[in-house]
Amino acid sequence: MPEEIVTAQATPPVVPQPTPAAEVSSPKKSNLKLPLLAIAALIVVAIIGVGAYLMMSKTAKPTGQTAAGTSSNGKIQIKFAVHWSDATQLKGIYKNGKLVTKGFQQYLDEYNKAHPNIEVVAQTIPYEKYANEFQALSDANMPPDIYQVYSNWAVSYVDNGILDVPPADVVADVTKNSISTAGVTIKNQIWGIPTEVDDYSMLYNKDLFKAAGITTPPATWAEFVADAARLTKKDAKGTITQYGAAFLIDNDWEVVDPFLSLLFSNGGQYLSADNKKALFNGPEGIAALNAELQLFKQGSTDINGNFFDFGKGKVGMVIAPPWNKTAFETDFGAKAASIIGVAPFPYMVKPATLQYGWFTGVSAKSQHKTEAWDFLRWYSSAAEDAATGTTPLGTLMAENIGAIPGRTADFNDHKAILGDFYTKTYIDQMKTSVSEPNVAQASDIKKILMTNIQAAWSGQKTAQQALDAAATDVNKILAQNK
């Protein structure tokens, strides 16, 4: 195991993941009044419509399919669910009309060409819908054959029996050749193949820093807040035209994860060691959220800020995972290395940041498990380059997605890329990163926290009110976990 990936486990792990039903706001009431007969007719139509929908949902097949798991051209079709949506991630990176870095589709095409009876196809599910939609598709007996999943979501998937237990040779390979099996291990069982390991760093725009007279990136959160004020510009009406710092509302990875990183750097804990109680609303958590709120109170950011505007040169600093590398390099083009600065997460008391992972495997209800696992064997362990042993999955992660691959050989064989101006900081930070634990209903938990943090951002709640409210709801969920 590479020295750089040793994870700090002394501090109790962090837990993210979301989805609180109680947070759904009810629609506004209408003043429109309908005659009783009309209302009765609408009820009848609604009942018929719901019945028809349920019948259709049980019999409908995904587009392009005929018989179970068979494409219209007679090939065995394997659906691979991913959350990627950027053209560069799916179709590759081109320069002057020439493909220079393969995307996900190129690897599928390569495998399909070598296996004429197989057709592996991408099924994109947006990140914000993935956790629930994968479960819903399985419940409807229409699951993708292969899934790619955030480790925290997988606990509920295991409890609900929607993941297939990997073959013994796959488990042996993962055990022997992975940087870490922590994220892919649930209840002492390995459930898939680690795909990536990520943490959070700070990105900054060197040109904007120079214009503001800032010579070095902030090392502490107090410096981060001070620099954000100097980087902020507003128009005559007080509207921010250049953000000192920006997040992204309704996206837990840009609302909850930066807070958790700040919490850990302040010596706080996310959950108790037995994952039975929320601890993020302790004194360290309240102080961490208040420290974050300083950005909003001084006007260096607001809820309209957009993380991705960093790539447009309109944001001075963002807290970011490594997989935005491709998008931002594309935004800045040839000047990317001279404009994008990467620094360790700005800490409160001690260096620390959140670490998380993803893994891939096969659905329990897949009708083509053998073919699906065969593809994953090739994807995750076949030597794409005979000289280095690099795998298709590792090359995709390191060279295209911008993530840190989970296989030791892929990590070692991509030193140039993983040690470049962008990714090296993420690798170095692994020593002080804190892994989040795998917890059932993690998606619900994270959404509860996200909703309450955003309420504090918008001034609807104080830091303590927001975190106490979140802890109350999270503890109800944790009490249900065995």
DRENDRENSE-854111 format. One record per residue: y negated, z negated, x of N, C-alpha, C, O in turn. Coordinates in steps of 0.2 Angstrom, whole numbers, plus 5000, padded with zeros to 4 digits. Each point is the difference from the previous one (the first is absolute). Last residue first. Layout:
// residues N
YZXYZXYZXYZX/...
//
This chain:
// residues 482
500649364853500649965002500049985008500449975002/497450094980500550025005500549955002499949945001/498350024984500650044997500550025005500550024998/497449875008500549954996500650044997500549964999/497750175011500449975005500549954997500649995002/497850104984500550055002500549975005500650014999/497649864994500450014994500550055002500649994998/497849975018500449955000500550004994500649985000/497650175002500550025005500649944999500650025001/497449954986500550054997500550025005500650014998/497949835009500349984994500450054997500649984999/498150085020500649955002500349984994500649995000/497550144997500550045002500649955002500650024998/497549884996500250034994500650045002500550014997/498449885020500349964996500350034994500649984998/498150155016500649985003500449954996500650015000/497250054992500550065001500649995003500550024997/497949815002500250014993500550065000500550004997/498549945024500449954998500350024993500649994998/497750155010500650005004500549964998500650014999/497750054982500049975007500650015004500550024997/498850154982500349935002499849985007499950055004/499250154986500349974994500349935001500049964996/499150215020499549944998500349974994499649954998/501450245015499450024995499649944998499650014996/502249955019499650055003499450024996499450015002/502349854990499549965004499650055004499449995000/502250104986499649964996499549965004499449994998/502350135013499550044998499549974995499450025000/502549865007499550015006499450054998499549985001/502249984983499649945001499550015006499449974999/502250204996499649994995499549945000499450014999/502350025017499550055001499550004994499450005002/502549854998499549985005499450065001499549985001/502350064984499649944998499549985005499449994998/502150185008499550034995499549944997499450014999/502549945015499450035004499550034995499450005002/502649914989499649955004499450035003499449975000/502150174990499649964995499649955003499449994999/502150135015499550054997499549964995499450015000/502549885009499550005005499450054997499449985001/502949934990499450024996499350005005499549984997/502449915016500150044994499450004996499549955000/500650045027500049964994500050044994499750054999/500349955030500250044994500149954994500449965000/497850015020500749984998500250054994499550024997/498750035024500049974993500750004998500450045002/498649945024500450044995499949974993500149944999/498250055022500449964996500350044995499750034996/499250015031500050024992500549954997500549985003/498950045021499749954996500050024993499649964996/501450185020500149945002499749944996500349945000/499350294996500649984997500249935003500449964996/497750185011499949944995500749984997500049944997/499950255018499849935004499949944995500249955002/500250274989500549985003499949935004500449964999/497850144990500549984995500649975003500349954998/498150165016499849934997500449974995500249945000/500250285008500249955005499849934998500349955001/499250274987500649964998500149945005500449954998/497850215005500049984993500549944999499949954998/499750185023499449964998500149964994499649954998/502750105012499450045000499449964998500149944999/502450025003499649965005499350045000499649995005/502250094981499949934998499649965005499749944998/500850285007499650004994499949934998499549984998/501750055022499450045000499649994994499449995000/502849935001499549955003499350045001499549964999/502850094990499350024998499549965003499549984996/502949985006499950075002499350034998499950065000/500949714995499950015008499950075001499750015006/500649934972499449975002499950015008499550015002/502450084987499450034998499449975002499550035002/502549875002500050065004499350044998499750025005/500949784983499849995007499950065004499550005004/500049994969500650015005499849995007499550035002/498949974979500549945000500650005005500349955001/497050174999500750014998500449935001499949965005/497550074990500449985006500750004997500249974996/497750194995500349944999500549985006500150055004/498750164990499649965003500249925000499749965002/501150274989499749954995499649955004499549984997/501450205016499750024994499749954996499450004999/501849965022499650065001499650024994499550035001/502049784998499649995006499550065001499449995001/502250014981499649945000499550005005499449984999/502250205001499550004994499649945000499450004999/502250005017499550055002499550004994499450015001/502549864996499649975005499450055001499449975001/502350114985499649944997499549975005499449994998/502150185010499550034995499649944997499450015000/501649925024500250024993499550044996499449995001/501149975027499649994995500350034993500350055000/500549965023500449964995499549994994500249964996/499550165026499749934999500349964995500049945000/500750295007499849965006499749934999500149965004/500650194978500649985004499849965006500349965002/498450064975499950035006500549975005500149945001/500150014977499650064999499950045007500050065000/502049774991499550015006499650074999500350055000/500749774981500250065003499550025006499449984998/500449834985500449995007500250065004500250005006/498649984972499849945003500349995007499849965004/500650244981499249985000499949955004499450005004/502950054992499650055004499349985001499750015006/501549854980500350005007499650055004499849985006/499750034972499749955003500249985007499749985005/501450184981499350035002499749945004499750025005/502349934986500150055005499350025003499950015006/500249854975500149965006500150055006499849995006/500150114973499349975002500149965006499550005004/502450104987499650055003499349975002499750025005/501949844984500250025007499650055003499850005006/499649924972499949955006500350035006499649995005/499950104971500250045007499849955006499750025004/499849934973500650034999500350045006500550035000/497949744996500050075003500750034998500549965001/498749814995500250044995500050085002500150044996/499249785018500749984998500250054995500650014999/497750065020500049974994500749984998500450045001/498749985025500350044994500049964994500149945000/498250045023500749994998500250044994499650054999/498349865020500250054996500849994999500349975004/497349875003500650035002500250054995499750004994/498049855017500350044995500750025002500250005006/497849795000500550055002500250044994500049984994/498049845018500450014994500450065002499950035005/498249775004500550055002500450014994500249964997/497249925009500650014996500450065003499850055002/498649795014500050064995500650004996500549985002/498049875019500550014995499950054996499450024998/499349815022500350074999500650004995500549975002/497849834996500550025005500250074998500050024994/498249884994500249945004500450025006499949985006/499250194979499649944999500149955005499549975003/500850315000500349944998499549944999499450015002/500950284999499549945001500249944997500049994994/501750215014499749974994499549955002500249955004/500150235015500449954996499749984994499450005000/499950245007499949935003500549964997500250014994/498950265009500549964997500049945004500149995006/498350244988500149955005500649954996499949994994/499050285004500449954997500249945006500350025005/498550185001499649974995500449944997499749944999/501150205018499449985003499649964994499549975002/502650134994500149955005499349975003500049955002/500050234982500349944997500149955005499749944999/499450305001499649945002500349934999499749955001/501250274992500150005007499649935003500149985006/500350004969500150065004500149985007500249955002/499349924977499550005006500250065004499650025005/501749944976499350004997499550015006499650045000/502849945005499850064996499350014998499750055001/501149755008500050055005499850074997499650045004/500849784981499350005004500050045005499450035002/502649974986499550024996499350005003499650045000/502349895012500050074999499450024996499750055001/500749715002499850045006499950084999499550035002/501249774983499450054999499850045006499650044999/502249795001500250074997499450044998500150054997/499949715013500050065004500150074997499950055003/498849744985500750015003500050065004499650044999/498149824996500450064999500749995002500149975006/497249944989500649975002500650054997500050014994/497450065013500549994995500549965003500250015006/497050084999500649975001500549994994499849994995/498150145005500049985007500749975002500250015006/499250194976500249935000500049985007500350035004/499350194989499549964995500249935000499749964997/501450255013499549975004499549964996499449995003/502750114990499450044999499449985004499550034999/502649855001500150075003499550054999500050055003/499949734987500050005007500150065004499750025005/500649954972499350035002499949985007499550035003/502449894985500150065003499350045001500050055004/500149734986500350005007500050075003499950005006/498349924976500750045000500250005007499750035004/498549824978500250025006500750045000500449984997/498549894985500050085000500250035007500050065000/499749704995500750024998500050084999500550034998/498049875022500049984993500750034997500450035004/498149905021500550044996499949984993499749964998/498849965017500350045005500550054997500350055003/498349764988499950064998500250065005499850055000/500449694998499450035004499950074999499550035003/502249864985499449974999499450025004499550004998/502750095006499850024993499349974999499650034997/501649915022499850075001499750034993499550045000/501349745002499450005003499850075001499450024999/502749924992499550004995499350015004499550024996/502449935017500050074998499550014995499750065000/500649725007499850045005500050084999499550035002/501449824982499249995000499850045006499450035000/502949974998499750044995499249995000499750054999/501549825016500150075001499750044995499650055002/500449724994499550015006500150085002499550035001/502049894983499449994997499450025005499650044999/502649945009500050064996499350004997499750064999/500949755013499950065005499950064996499650055002/500849754986499350005003499950065005499550035000/502450014981499849945004499350015003499750055000/501650114987499449974997499949935004499649964997/502350185008499450045002499449974997499450025002/503049924995499649955004499350045002499649975004/502650034976499550035003499649965005499849944997/502950034997499349984998499550045004500050015006/502450024997500049974993499249984998499949984994/501350115027499750054996500049974992500150044996/500449845026500650024995499850054995500450014995/498049915021500650025004500650024995500350055002/497249964987500449955004500650035003500250064999/497750104998500549974996500349945004500050005006/498250115004500050044994500449964994499849984995/498749915027500750034998499950034993499649984996/498649965026500249994993500750034999500350045004/498149975016500549955000500349984993500349954999/498150225007499649944999500549945000499949944998/500850295004499649995006499649934999499749975005/501650104977500449985006499649995006500249955004/498750134977500349934998500449985006499949945003/499250284998499549955001500349934999499849955004/501650224990499950005008499549955002500049965005/500350074972500649975003499950005007500249945003/498250184985499949934999500649965003499949955004/500250294997499549975005499949934999499949965005/501750134980500250005007499549985005500149965004/499450074972500449945001500250005008499949955003/498850244990499749944996500449935003499749965002/500950275004499349995002499749944997499449995001/502850074994500050005007499350005003500049985006/500450024970500249945003500050005007499849955004/498850194978500550025005500149935004499749985004/498650034980500650024996500550035005500550034998/497149985013500349964994500650034997500150065000/498949945025500250054995500349964994500549985001/497749985022500749994998500150064995499850055000/498249915021500350024993500749994999500450005005/497149955011500750005000500250024993499649994995/498350055011500149965006500850005001500350005005/498550204981500349935000500149975007500350045004/497950144985500550005005500349935000499649955001/499050104982500250075002500450015006500450055001/498949774977500350005007500150085001500450034997/497749874987500750035000500250015007499650035004/498149904988500549955002500750025000500549965001/497550174995500249964994500549955002500249964996/498950195020499549974997500149954994499749954999/502350105018499550044998499449964997500149944999/501749985021499950014992499450044999499650015004/502449915017499450034998499950014992500550014997/501049845025499950024993499350034999499549985003/501449925017500350074999499850034993500050064999/499549715009499650055004500250074999499650055001/501749784988499349994998499550065003499650034997/502749935010499950044994499350004997499850054997/500749825023499950075001500050044994499750055000/500649724997499450015003499950085002499450034998/502749894994499550004995499350015002499650044997/502149965019500150054996499550004994499750054999/500449775016499750065003500050064996499650044999/501549774994499349984999499650065003499550024998/502949985004499750024993499349995000499650044996/501450015028500149954995499750034993499650055000/500350095019500649975001500249954995500649994998/497850255003500049924998500749985002500550034998/498550185015500349994993500149925000500149975004/498050145012500749995000500249984993499649974996/498150105008500450035006500749995000500450035003/497450014979500649955001500450035005500350065000/497750044989499949965006500549955001499949955004/499950224979499849944998499949955006499849944999/501050285004499350014997499849934998499449994999/502750025010499550025005499350004997499549985003/502449994983499949945004499450015005499549965001/501350224986499549964996499949935004499549974999/501950195011499450035000499549954996499449995002/502949955000499649995006499350035000499549975003/502149934978499750065001499649995006499549975000/502849894993499350005000499750075002500450035004/502049814987499750065002499250005000499749974996/502449835006499450024997499850075003500050015006/502549894988499549995005499350024997500050014994/502849924998499350024998499549995006500049945003/502850134994499649944999499350024999499950064999/502950035000499350015000499649945000500349954998/502250205004499849935001499250015001499850045005/502450134985499449985003499849935000500249964996/501950134997499750075001499449985004499850045005/502849854990499349995001499650065002500350045004/501949954980499850015007499349995001499650034996/502149844986499850075001499850015008500349965004/500549834985500050054994499850075002500050044995/501249715015499650065002500050054995500650024998/499849714999500350065000499550065002499449994998/500249764999500550015005500450075000500550005003/497749954982500649954998500550025005500650014998/497850165007499949964994500649964998500550034999/498350145022500549954998499849964994499549965001/499150205011500650044996500549954998500550024997/497649915016499850034994500550034996499950004993/500649915028499849954996499850034993500249974995/500750135026500350004994499849954995500350004994/498750145030500149934996500450024994499950054997/500050115020499549955003500149934997500049955003/502150224996499349994997499649955004500349955003/502150135000499550045003499349994997499550045002/502749844993499950015007499450035002499849995006/500649974971500049945004499950015007499749965003/500550234983499449964999500049945004499549985003/502550144997499550035004499349974999499649995005/502249924983500149995007499550045004499749975005/500350064972499849935001500049995008499649975003/501250244989499349995000499749935002499650005003/502750044995499850035006499250005000499750005005/501549924976500049955005499850035007499749975004/499250114972500750005003500049965006499549995004/498749944977500150055005500750005003500449955000/498849984975500249965007500150065005500550044998/497950004981500650015002500149965006499650005005/498649944975500150035006500850015002500449954999/498749954981499850075000500050035007499950065000/500549714989500550045001499950075000500450044998/498249754999500150044995500650065001500150044995/499149815022500249964995500250044993500449974996/498750145023500749985001500349954995500550014997/497350075001500450065000500849985001500450024996/497849835008500150004992500550064999500450004996/499049975026500349944998500250004992500649994998/498150185015500750014999500449944998500550004997/497050035007500350024994500749994999500350004994/498749965027499949954995500250014993500249964996/499850205023500549955000500049954994500549984998/498750274999499749955003500549945000500249984995/500850275003499749944997499749955005500249995005/501050264988499749985006499649944997499650014995/502750134996499449974999499749985007500349995005/501650194983499849965006499349974998499650044998/501450074985500649995003499849965006500449955002/498250034976500150055005500649985004500249945000/499950004974499749985007500050065005500450044999/500149924975499750065003499749985007499550035002/501449834980500650045003499750065003500450055000/498349774990500150064996500550045003500150064997/499349755015500249974993500150064995500549994996/498750065026500749985000500349974993500550024998/497250055004500550065001500749985000500450034998/498049795003500050044993500550065000500350014995/499249875025500449964996500150044993500650004997/498050105018500650005003500549964995500650034999/497149964997500350064997500750015003500550034997/498149785009500350004993500350064998500550004996/498649995026500449944999500350004993500649985000/497950195006500650015003500549944998500550014998/497150044998500450014995500849995002500449994996/497750025019499849944995500550004994500049954996/500250225021500149935003499949954995500449954999/500350304993499449975003500249925002500349974996/501550235004499849954995499449965003500149975006/501550274999499449965001499849954995499950024994/502350125015499749984994499549955001500149945002/501450275012499549945000499849984993499850054996/502650075013499350014997499649945000500349954999/502150185011499749944999499250014999499750045003/502850094994499250015000499749934999500049984995/502650155013499549944998499350025000499850055003/502150105003500249974994499549944997500149984995/499750135027499950054995500149984993499750024995/499749875029500549984995499850044994499749984995/499050055024500649995003500549984995500650005002/497350044990500250065003500749995004500450045000/498549774991500250044994500350075003500550024998/498449835017500649974998500450054995500550015000/497350045007500450015005500749974998500550045002/497849934983500250085001500550015005500450034999/498649754999500550024994500250075000500650014999/497849925017500749975001500550014995500650015001/497250074996500350045005500749975002500450045001/498249844983500350064998500450045005500550034999/498149785007500649984997500450074997500650005001/497850065019499949954994500749984997500550035003/498650065023500450014994499849954995499949945002/498650165017500349944999500450014993499750014995/499150175014500149975006500349934999500349975005/499350294983500349944999500049965007500450035004/497850174990500649985003500349934999499649965001/498250144993500550034996500749995003500550034997/497649875012499950075001500650044997500250055002/500549724998499450015003499950085002500550035002/500949774981499950075003499450005004499549974998/502549854991499350005002499950075004500450025004/501349894974499950015008499350015001499650014996/501549944982500150075002499850025008500150055002/499949724987500550044996500150075004500650025000/497749845007500649965000500650044998500549995002/497350104997500250005007500749965000500450015004/498550004975500350075002500349995007500550035002/499349754983499650055004500350065002500650005002/500449814986499750054996499650055004499850054998/502449755003499550045003499750054996500350034996/501549814999499349984998499550045003499449994999/503350064995499649985005499349984997499950034994/502950045000499449984998499649975006500249965004/501850234992499849955005499349974998499550045001/502850104988499349985000499849955004500349945000/501750264999499849935002499349995000499650035003/502350164987499349985001500049925002500249964996/501650265005500049924999499349985002499850015006/500650254986500149955006500049934997499749984995/499950224991500749985001500149955006500649985001/497350124990500450055004500749975002500350045004/498249834983500150064996500350055004500350054997/500249705010499450044999500250064996500650024999/500549735000500150075002499450044999499850004994/500849764999499950015007500150075003500150015006/500849974970499749945004500050015007500550025003/499150204983500549955000499849945004499550015004/498750134996500450024995500549944998499949954997/497550075016500749985000500450024993499750014995/497950025011500450035005500749995000500450025004/497949804986499850075001500550035005500049975006/500949814983499450025004500050075001500550044999/500649874978500250015007499350015005499650044997/501149844977499650045004500250005007500249955003/500649914979500450075001499650045005500350055002/499049734991500649995002500450075001500550005004/497249994989500149975006500749995003500149995006/499450094972499950055005500149975007500250035004/500049834977500650055000499950055006500450015004/497849844992500649975003500650045000500350005005/497850084984499850005008500649965003500250025005/499850004971500250075004499949995007500350035004/499249784983500750025000500250065004500450015004/497349944993500349955005500850025000500350005006/498450114978499950025006500349965006500350035005/499949914972500450065001499950025007500550025004/498249804989500749985001500450065002500550005004/497350044991500049975006500849985002500250005005/499150094974500050055005500249975007500350035004/499449824978500750044999500050055006500550015003/497549874995500649965002500650045000500449995005/497750114986500050005008500649965002500250015006/499549994971500250075003500050005007500550035003/498649784986500750014999500350065003500650005003/497149984997500349955005500750014999500450005006/498550114978499950045007500349955005500450035005/499549884974500550065000500050035007500550025002/497849824993500749975001500550055001500550005004/497050065004500349984994500749985001500350025005/497949955014500450054997500349984994500149944999/497750005019500549974995500350064997499750054998/498949895026500250054996500549974995500549975002/498449935017499749984994500350054994499849994995/501449935029499650054997499849974993500349974997/500449905028500250014993499550064997499450005002/501449985024499549984996500250014992500350064999/501749905019499550054999499449974995500249964996/501149885022500150044994499550054998499449995002/501549935023499549994995500250044994500250055000/501449845020499850064996499549994995500149964995/501049875019499350035003499850064996499550035001/502649854996499549974997499350025002499549994997/502650095013499850034993499549964997499650044996/500850005030500049954995499850034993499550034999/501350045028500050034993499949954994500649994997/499950055034499649994994500350024993500450044999/499749875030500350054995499849984993499849944999/500449945028499550044996500450034995500650015001/499649785018500350044995499550034996499549974997/501049905029499550024994500450044995500550035001/500449775017499950074998499550014995499949964996/500049835021500450024994499850074998499450025000/500449925025499649994995500450024994500250065000/500849985019499949935000499649984994500149954996/500650275012500349974994499949934999500249974995/499050275019499849935000500349974993499850024995/501350205019499549984994499949925000500549965001/500150265017500249934998499549974995499450005002/500650225009500149994993500349934998500149994994/499450105029499450004996500149994992499549984997/502250035020499749945000499450004996499849954997/502450194997499450005005499649944999500049974995/502750045002499450004996499450005004499949965005/
//
